[in-house]
Amino acid sequence: MNTVSAASALPGARTGSFREVWLVTLGHGLTHWYPATFYILLPLIGSELGLSYSQIGLVMSCQAIAGAVSNVPGGIFVDTVGRKGFLLALSLFWIGFPYLLMGFTHEYWMLLACVSLVGIGNNLWHPAAIPTLANRFPERKGLVLSLHGMGGNVGDAVAPLAIGALLAWLSWREIVMLNLAPGVVIACLILVYLGTWRLVGEESAARSGRRPRTARQFGSDLVALLRSRAMAALLSSSMFRSMTQSALLTFLPVFLAREMGFSPFAVGACLFVMQAAGVAAAPVAGHLSDRIGPRRIMMTSMAMTAALLFLMAVAGASPAFVFFVSVLGFFLYSTRAVLQAWMLDSAPATMGGTSIGILFGAQSLGSAVSPALAGAVADGFGLGAAFYYVTVTIVVANLLLFVMPRGSGAVSRPAG
């Protein structure tokens, strides 16, 4: 069945306050700040612990494996718990705390355990935040989710620049310890202002005394979700796109540091420029998605990403490589929210959290495999070969969108 967005299908829908959007967006920025911090620190951690390229890749693979295993249960859990704001606060703290523990880590296995905890904690944020925002802003879903995504892009962009500068005065261990503070502050703000935040339909059900869904109804909705051809195509494409992104973020800082001789600050500046381009592009992509539908936005952006990654592989350790990195983010990071909105439009109205959990589970699966594969490619053929690898993965991601049912890419309008 072709469903409309969760917000439009649920009774009693109304428009939420944009103050909610900005607070959740700020929290989302921090959920990306922590991993972005880790990417800039990973070359230093790898050097201190004497890690090979394959071992560095395995660090990120372990985080993604934990995410892949826990994403779907996390999405189901979110759909069964009404207080979405409480889950957001819990998730933000859970993401930040393991990085504090890394400051005391001297063994490789302890590092793997910490990043696995991060992968689990991150799985509560997106299933809680994304469907709830879409539910409360049904007519501006693409824009609101893009603003939420822009918060993540800002965290991705600012963290490498800030951490690269701080490394001139602090060790990586001191940084991960101090880094917990902003997450605790924002988690407390979310708990105070959005602690009772719910879906509009859940609020209406609570006021009217309607009973929640039974386990049998939930199971029926889940079967319908998993049988959807559109879901299968989106999940497959998203998995390969995540393979591109995770391998790129793992080995781009390593390439800049080891092959081009960049300082930590210069590496952070390059990543900042790449992510900043995504900050600028995300609202534009979200607005266009609301107007013309997600299909053309996704396919064009991924085609441009593939072209730029190929040019990076050809350019090697040259100034042209840095130029292509600066342009790459405009296309690579502009489509995350568009993909999420497309997923919600393709899912049953009552399965928003579960559908996002499955989406991020597929992404985590791709992220789990890809850094280790890219590391093996780099060990076998040189670090530059990793960029040919990511070019292939993004091309496959784009080709998979051709099997999407045509109607699923149309612009969705709220009912009534």
Order of alpha helices (4+ residues) and beta strands (2+ residues): alpha-alpha-alpha-alpha-alpha-alpha-alpha-alpha-alpha-alpha-alpha-alpha-alpha-alpha-alpha-alpha-alpha
